[in-house]
Amino acid sequence: MLGNYFPILLFILVGLAVGILSMLAGWLFAPNRPDSEKLSPYECGFEAFEDARMKFDVRYYLIAILFILFDLEIAFLFPWAVVLNEIGMFGFIAMLVFLGILVVGFAYEWMKGALEWD
């Protein structure tokens, strides 16, 4: 009975071997000659002045989550608009209910001040 799982075990072992061997080959054969230009800061042009693990305000994450939420809303609107003729009145009403729920949520967030950045 366990013989049926042998191909899966073999697949996992071959995958691990390929991954480990390719990393080992890169470590052994790749040139490692860092110079001052390669080790210099590259994102903004000057040295970092704070710890990379500094704390962000919670409002930043709230705005990010809201952006993702309303961005996904637009992602649902495009396919709906393309097939609007085929889905008929039921699809139109369903999308109105969906948009209504999102508008109520957006109004609630606006009234609570979640979109204000002080």
HELIX and SHEET records of a PDB file:
HELIX    1   1 LEU A    2  TYR A    5  5                                   4    
HELIX    2   2 PHE A    6  PHE A   29  1                                  24    
HELIX    3   3 VAL A   58  VAL A   82  1                                  25    
HELIX    4   4 LEU A   84  LYS A  112  1                                  29    
END                                                                             
